Amino acid sequence: MVVQIFSVMQVALKRLSRQIRSLTLALCLGLTLLLTACGDSVSTLTGDYVEDTVAVVHALQTTLALPADAESLQESEHEAHDLINDYMSKYRPRPRVNGLSSFTTMQTALNSLQGHYNTYTNRPVPDALRTRVDKELSKAEKAALRGT
């Protein structure tokens, strides 16, 4: 009789501990998702395509103009990387924008620059790439200001 009661209690305790572990895991996962979704990243983009394009072009041209031995180069490139991600995630899904020639030119420049930042994290942008990207950024800025 006592052995039966003990085995029943043991099964009940195992079931309870499994439920508590599942609940704890679900709670931790939910809190993690909630906290990461409410991160402190603040987008500097306004939502106005032309204004944002001009601002991104100027920010990237400033970063590209920094000398290879500048102290703030690493931080500027990291900020440029984040800015490119923000810009593309905001405007790539918009059909009214992503068909414009200014956007496709901008996308080409940003993909080239982002590819370099992703592949060669600690290396300066080569002169040939810098010249080409700078030219494409200027072209995209002019086209965005024209509305094309």
C-alpha positions in Angstrom: 0.0 0.0 0.0 2.7 2.5 1.0 4.8 1.4 -2.1 1.8 2.1 -4.3 1.2 5.6 -2.8 5.0 6.3 -3.1 5.0 5.3 -6.9 1.9 7.4 -7.6 3.4 10.4 -5.9 6.7 9.9 -7.8 4.8 9.9 -11.1 2.8 13.0 -10.1 6.0 14.8 -9.1 7.7 13.9 -12.4 4.7 15.2 -14.3 4.7 18.4 -12.2 8.4 19.0 -12.7 8.0 18.5 -16.5 5.2 21.1 -16.6 7.2 23.6 -14.5 10.2 23.2 -16.8 8.0 23.7 -19.9 6.4 26.7 -18.4 9.8 28.2 -17.4 11.2 27.6 -20.9 8.1 29.2 -22.5 8.3 32.2 -20.2 12.0 32.7 -20.8 11.5 32.4 -24.6 8.6 34.8 -24.5 10.5 37.4 -22.5 13.6 37.1 -24.8 11.4 37.7 -27.9 9.6 40.6 -26.2 12.9 42.3 -25.1 14.6 41.9 -28.5 11.7 43.2 -30.4 11.7 46.3 -28.2 15.4 47.0 -28.7 17.0 50.4 -28.5 17.8 50.7 -32.2 16.4 54.0 -33.4 16.0 54.5 -37.1 17.1 57.8 -38.4 14.9 57.3 -41.5 11.9 59.6 -41.8 9.8 57.6 -44.2 10.1 60.2 -47.0 11.9 58.4 -49.8 13.7 61.4 -51.3 14.7 62.9 -48.0 16.0 59.5 -46.7 17.9 58.8 -50.0 19.7 62.1 -49.8 20.5 61.6 -46.1 21.8 58.1 -46.7 23.9 59.2 -49.7 25.5 62.0 -47.7 26.2 59.7 -44.7 27.8 57.1 -46.8 29.8 59.6 -48.8 31.1 61.0 -45.5 32.1 57.5 -44.4 33.8 56.8 -47.7 35.7 60.0 -47.5 37.3 59.1 -44.2 41.0 58.2 -44.5 42.0 54.6 -43.9 43.8 55.5 -40.7 41.0 57.6 -39.1 40.2 56.7 -35.5 36.4 56.8 -36.1 36.5 54.7 -39.3 35.5 51.4 -37.7 32.6 53.0 -35.9 31.5 54.9 -39.0 31.6 51.7 -41.1 29.5 49.9 -38.5 26.9 52.8 -38.6 27.0 52.7 -42.4 26.3 49.0 -42.3 23.3 49.5 -40.0 22.0 52.5 -42.1 22.2 50.4 -45.3 20.2 47.6 -43.6 17.6 50.1 -42.3 17.3 51.8 -45.7 16.9 48.6 -47.7 14.5 47.0 -45.3 12.3 50.1 -45.4 12.2 50.7 -49.2 12.8 47.4 -50.9 9.3 46.1 -50.1 7.6 49.2 -51.4 6.5 48.7 -55.0 6.1 52.4 -55.7 9.7 53.0 -54.8 11.6 49.9 -55.8 10.8 50.4 -59.5 12.4 53.8 -59.6 15.7 54.2 -61.4 17.0 56.1 -58.4 16.2 53.1 -56.1 17.8 50.5 -58.4 21.0 52.6 -58.7 21.0 53.1 -55.0 20.5 49.4 -54.4 23.4 48.6 -56.7 25.7 51.0 -54.7 24.5 49.7 -51.3 24.8 46.1 -52.3 28.4 46.6 -53.4 29.3 48.5 -50.2 27.5 46.1 -47.9 29.2 43.2 -49.6 32.6 44.7 -48.9 31.7 45.5 -45.3 30.4 41.9 -44.7 33.3 40.2 -46.4 36.2 42.4 -45.5 35.2 43.7 -42.0 38.6 45.2 -41.0 39.9 46.3 -44.4 39.4 49.7 -45.9 37.2 50.1 -49.0 39.4 49.8 -52.1 39.8 53.0 -54.2 38.1 51.4 -57.3 35.1 50.4 -55.3 35.0 53.7 -53.4 35.0 55.6 -56.7 32.3 53.5 -58.3 30.1 53.6 -55.2 30.5 57.3 -54.8 29.5 57.8 -58.5 26.5 55.6 -58.1 25.4 57.3 -54.9 25.6 60.7 -56.6 23.7 59.4 -59.6 21.0 58.0 -57.3 20.7 61.2 -55.3 20.2 63.3 -58.4 17.6 60.8 -59.8 15.7 60.8 -56.4 15.6 64.6 -56.4 14.2 64.5 -59.9 11.6 62.0 -58.8 12.7 59.1 -61.0 
